[in-house]
Amino acid sequence: MKYRLKEGPAQAAARAGFSAATGYRIDQDRRLPSQKKAPRARRRPDPLAAIFDTEIVPLLQSAPGIRPIAVLDEMLRRHPDLPGNVRRTLERRIRDWRALHGEEHDVMFRQVHEPGRLGLSDFTEMDSLGVTVAGAALDHRLYHFRLACSGFEHAHVILGGESYVALAEGLQKWYGRRSPRG
């Protein structure tokens, strides 16, 4: 609500897209929501406290793929006095335990390439191929450009010297000018 620095709470709230009452409430108490309330404590005793570490954790370690409902059925069979409405509590506790102590999973960050946003550019030294023209070694590089979204590719032979430097500098200037962040 940066508008509150120049305008009143009602106008600032309207510009920010929420009600005037919320604007006045924020203006009266400028603390963040995380600073206002202490975390809520348990409202009832934990019915799984006595058996989670001693019985459920060894079961999860011995059968990593076991489903929480199967664990619940087994615990209800072993402890008939356990209330039947602990399913969600057990599922949350098992989920949290698996996140900290379960088997490791591969982490994958999916990438979305929007058209016209990303081009990949690379120069490759080609001296090691031993290309000759009329018996003389050809000192050259290969410039390769690829659009990430469409996969369009272009390759161009660079015969060293200033053309290589000019092309590299030209691309840096062009990308620097076209960069959405720069």
Long-range contacts (C-beta under 8 A, 24 or more apart in sequence): 1-26, 46-89, 47-82, 47-83, 47-86, 47-89, 48-86, 48-89, 48-90, 48-93, 51-75, 51-79, 51-82, 52-93, 56-90, 56-93, 56-94, 57-97, 60-94, 60-97, 60-98, 60-102, 64-102, 64-103, 68-94, 68-95, 113-148, 113-149, 114-149, 115-149, 115-150, 116-147, 116-149, 117-148, 117-149, 117-180, 118-147, 118-148, 118-149, 119-145, 119-146, 119-147, 119-148, 119-175, 120-145, 120-146, 120-147, 120-148, 121-145, 121-171, 123-158, 123-164, 123-168, 143-167
